[in-house]
Amino acid sequence: MDKDELNDLVVDLFHGISYEEEKAVITEEFKDISNKDLHIIDTIGMKEPRNMSSIAKDLNITVGTLTIAINNLLKKGYVKRKRGERDRRVVYISLSEKGKKAYEHHRAFHHKMIEGLLLPLNDEEEKMLIRVMQYFHDYYKSKN
């Protein structure tokens, strides 16, 4: 396989995963949000409320772009917003019950996808795939 074929493979893989994810996670129940919204919900997570700048940093977007998305998710009832008690300028975001349900739905898709991907692999192949994926992850994180 040459570099052009590798490029085509990576691009096709990225688009294929995005397409499958969109088909799987945008159901009747969650038809009012997009894949991008689900990734924001996933980044907010189920733990402690997070401030806007840390969420934006993890998503590699500006706080202004995130603010627009969060306002839409607030209107739709997926997130809650709270000002900091010590510093009222800091805004903390957490998931509402509806947001937690969307989070679990999105996570279930990813879990099923990974199970299907790993199913035909033996232990050695699985470890190799994980090493290669870790390399991709680290490479793209270093670019930001």
N, C-alpha and C positions, 0 to 999 in steps of 0.2 A: 504494500500500500504506500503510495507516495503522499506528499504533504497536501496536495490538492484534494485527494480522496479523504484524507484525515479531516481536513477542514469541512468538506461536505458532510462527513459522518457526524462531526460535532454539531454543526448547524442543524442538520436533520434531527439529531437526538434532542437538542434544545427545543426545537419547534414541536416535535412529537410529544414530548413530556408536557409542554404548555397546552397543547391541544387536548390531550387526554385528561389533563387536570381540569381544564375548563369544562369538558363534557361531564366529568365525574362529580365535580363539586358544586357547580351551579345548577342546583336542583330546584324544584318548585318552591321548596321552603326558603331557599337562599337566592332566589332569582333577582332580588333587589340589590345585590352587590356583585362586584367583579372579582376576577382572580387577584387583581392588585389589592383590592380591599381585603381579601382573605389573607394575603401575605402581610398586610399591615396588622390584621387581627392576630396572625400567628406570631409576629414580632412583639406585639404587646404582651402576649402570653397570659398564663394563668396565675403567675406569682404576684408579687407586690406591684402596685401602680408604678408606671414608668414615666419619666419626664419626656417632654416632646423632643428635646435635642438628642437624647440617647436613642429614642426610636428612629428618628431621622438618620442618625449616624449609622445605625445597624442596617437600614434600608438603602443607604447611600443616596438620600434625597435631601433637599433643603427643608428646613423647618416650615417655610412658607408653603411648599408643596404639600407637606404632611398636614398642615393646618387645614387646607382645603379638604383633603380626604377625611380628616377626623371630623370636621364639621358635618360632612355628609353622613358619616357613620353615626354621629350623635343623633342627627335627625331621624335616622332609620332605627335607632335604639340598640345598636351593637356595642357602643362604648359609653363610658362615663368620664366626665372631666371634673377635676377638683384642683383648686388653687392650693399652693403650699401654705402650711400654717406659719412657718417662720418667714418665708419669703413669698409674698403673694404674687410675685412676677412669674414664679415657676408654676407650670401647669402639669399636673399628673393625669395620666390616662390609664384607665383599667377597663376590663371587659364587663359588660352587663351580662345578665343570664342568657340573653339572646346571643351575645357575642361569644360567650363560653360554649354555647351549643355549636356555633359556626366553627369555632376553633377546633373542637373535638371532631367535627365532620371533616374538616380539612386534614387534620392529623391522621384520621382513619384512612383517607385516600393515600397519603404518603406511606403509611405503614403497609398497606396492601400492595402498593407499587414496589416497595423494597422487598417484601416477601416474595413477590412474583419474580423479581430480578434475580434474587439469590437462590431460588429454588433449584435450578438446574446445575448450580455450581458446587464443586467439592470444596473442602476446607481451604486447600491451597489456592484455588481460583478465587474464592471469596476474599481471602487475605490480600491477594494481588489486586483485586478490584478496589478494595478499601484503600490500599496504598496509592493507587493511581488517582482515585477520587480525592484523597487527602492532598495529593500534589496539585490537582486542579484547584481545589479550595484555597490552598495556601498561595498559589500563584495569583489568583484573582483578588484575594484579600490584600496581597502586597501591592496591587495596582491602585488601591484606594487610599 
